[in-house]
Amino acid sequence: MLNPELATKLRSSSWLSQKWVIYSLACLLAVCTWVYSGAISGASTAYAFDNPDLLPAEKTTVIDLAKFLSSDQETALAKDLEEFEQQTGWKLRVLTQFDRTPGLAVKDYWGLDNHSALLVADPRGGNILNFSVGDDFYPLMPRVFWIELQTRYGNQFYVRDHGEDQAIIRAIESIKTCIRQGGCRVVPGLPREQWILTLVTSIAGGIVFGFAGHPRKEGQVFSWQWALIFSPLWAMLFIAFGIGPVISRTSDWLPLFRNFAGFAIGALVAYLSPTFNRSAPSET
């Protein structure tokens, strides 16, 4: 028979394990619920109910209920989307809304299918852009593309600086550009804020490279062994986060040159830093 004290400890340990499993499952369920609710919030905004009375009698590719676009912008965008559909076969539609929404009625009005993408602009959330995308788009532009497109042009800072109209127009232009070039993994173009982040990571990678390569032996000029040991860190900062986002979004050589220069400067400053200079051993 088990020692009573040992049995008590086993029961206590088993109870704590069960409690930990239940707690972990509850946390996982809460996270999944939050992610799922965030994912469907855009769709529920666009398709909250069915109100066909808000739809215009004349067929158009743009319905601007929130009045984000000027009359000239709306006319030009509607004509542009019609011509784009005739040229490529891809159907792009724009709906802006505020207090009122046609909801499910837009699906039949526009005949939305797997070859269609609907941009919904609604200012009532933190991000004004939402997308309802047909399955045929995903082989050309994966889900991460649409998330980046939403966060780049629909965030409150971009809207504050450029306006709702430019957020809509730039998002549509990005979709059209990617369709014409046969697909995109990321949103074309390199915003200044994103480039600054790549420059910072490039400099950080150079600093790690310079510190790692500092000579550690008498007469040694550069410690390649330590530089190779730390290569996963500085290469990730410089190549994955510094160079990768630039070359995947733009063919402009200037930001790429600046990132290389930032890496070199960071490495040189770290290499020459007096903090890591080893003083010569004193004679006894």
Buried (B, 14 or more C-beta within 10 A) or exposed (E): EEEEEEEEEEEEEEEEEEEEEEEEEEEEEEEEEEEEEEEEBBBEBBBEEBBEEBBEEEEBBBBBBBEBBEEEBBEBBBEBBBEBBEEEEBBBBBBBBEEEBBBBBBBEBBEBEEBBBBBBBBBEEEBBBBBBBBEBBBEBBBEEBBEBBBEBBBBEEBBEEEEBBBBBBBBBBBBBEBBEEEBBEBBBBBEEEBBEBBBBBBBBBBBBBBBBBBBEEEEEEEBEEBBEEBEEBBBBBBBEBBBBBBBEBBEEEEBBEBBBBBBBBBBBBBBEEEEEEEEEEEEE
